[in-house]
């Protein structure tokens, strides 16, 4: 690997030379790939939070959450011009799986199933406020010709964190344990 630095780039005092290559990829491709990997790692980390004490709250406490009454709250660990690192406390989710060849079909089917759950199709017959984020987990497949399992999850609002209503649809799982990595890297 050869890294060259030159002093005479257009408006920047120091920059990477355009001919720099690592494994056949240029600096821009590597940065883009790294950004995607970091974003996906953060998304997977958020998706995989374990069920525990909840921290879901009023959406007015968050600038990114304006579409719903409540959002998943977080503590800001650090921030720069490109991204911020957030720490999320563990919360309870409601999830459903759908196997399909196309992600769009799986998402629509899963979303409608969960939407019915939050609009009263549960054993308590109660409406549950919509919250954000809505998370999609995609199972890796071996071949493009194979279908994948897509898991769609809604975070439960604070009123239902302790005792979520039981679903009437056996394809819906409340309190689904997610992963113990409660951090996310979010591009700004």
N, C-alpha and C positions, 0 to 999 in steps of 0.2 A: 504494500500500500504506500503510495506516494502522495504527500500533501504539500502543495506549494502555496505560499502566501505571497501576494504582491502588493505593493504600496500604491499603485496607480489605477485603481478601479474608479469608475466614473465619479460617483459622489460619495463613496465609502472609503475611508482611509485604509482599511485592510479587508480583503475578501479572498475567498477560495478561487483558485484558477479554474477556468471553465473546463480544462482538460483533465481534472482530477477524476479518477475512477476507482471504485471499490467493488470488486466482483462484477464488473460490467455495468454498474449503475453509477450515474452521476450524483453529485451532491444534492441536487433538487429531488431526484427520485428517492434517494435515501431518506431525505428529510420528510418527504411525503409518506413514504412507507412507515417510517418511525412514528409520524403523527397518527397514522391510521392505527398502528399497533398499540400506541399509548391510549388512544381514544377507546379502542375496543377493550383493552385491558380494564380501563376505568368503567366502561359500561358493564362488562362482565362482573367486575367487583361489586358494582352497585346492584346488579341483578341477583347476586348470590349472597345477600345479607341474611344472617340467621335471624330467626324469630326471637324476639326478646322484648325489652321495655321500649315502647314506641316514642318517637318524637316527630309527630305529624302536627302541623299547626296552621294558623291563619296565613293565607296566601299574601297578605299585605306585608308580611315579614320578609318576603323575598321578591326581588325585582324581576326574576325570570318567570315567576309563577303568577300569571294574571288571568288565566282562563278558568280557574276553579277556586272554590272557597278555601281548600286546604292543599298543602304541598308537603312533600318530604323535606324536613328541615335539615340543615347541615351547619357545621362550623367550618369557616374558611381557614385552611391550614396555611396556604401561601398563594400569592398571585403575582403574575407579571403581565406584560402587554399581550401575550399570546394565549395564556391558559391560567386556570386556577385549580388548586388541589383542594378538594372538599372531603370532610369526614362526616359520614352519615352514621347515625345511631341505628341499631337494629330495629326493624319494624315487622309487622305482620302483613302478609300479602294474600291475595286470592289469585289463583292461577288455573290455567287450563292448557292442555296440549292439543295440537291438531297436526295430523300428518298430511302432507301435500307435496306436490311437485313444484308448485308456485307459491312463493311467500305471500303474495297479495291475497290469494284465496284463503290461505291458512289464517292470515291476520283478520280478514273480514269475518270468517266463521268464528274464530276465537273471541274477537271483540264483541260480536253480537251475543255470544253465549255469556260472557261476563257482564255485558250491559243488561241482559235479562236478570241476572243475579242481583245487580245493584238497583234495579228498578222494581224489586218486589218479588221476584221468583226465587224466594228463599223460604226456609221453614218459618221464620218470624213474620214473613210478609211485609217487611219494612223496606223503604227506599233508603239507599246508601248514597251519600254524596260522592260524586266523581272527584278523584284526586289525581295529581301527577307526581311522579312520572308514570307512564305506562311503559313497561319493559317487555322486550321481545328477546327471547333466547333462541338461538338457532343451533340445532344439532348438526354436527359435522357429518357429511356423507362421504362415502368412498368414491362415488362416481356421480357425474352430472345427471345420469339417467335414473338415479334413485330418488325416491321421495325423502323428504326430511321431516323431522318432528320440530315444530315451532311451539314454544311455550310463551304465552302471553300472560302478563301479571299486572294487576292493579294493586297499588298500596291501599290498605284500608284506612279510612279517616279515623281521627282520634276517638270519636264516639264509639267505634266498633273495634278498637285495638284489643281491648281486654276480652271481649266475648263476641266474636263475629257470628252473624247468623249462619246457620248451617245451610248449605245449598240443597236445592231439590234436584239438581242435575248432577249425576254421579261423575261427570267429566270435570267438575269444578272442585278444586281443593283449596279450602281456606287454610290459613296459618302455614302455608307452604314454607318450610325452612329453606332459606337461601344461604349463600356462602358467607363465611366470617370475615370477608375483606371489605370493611365499610368505608372505602376511599374511592374517589372518582377524580379523574383528570378531565376537565372540561375545557374545550377550546372556546375562546371568547370571540 
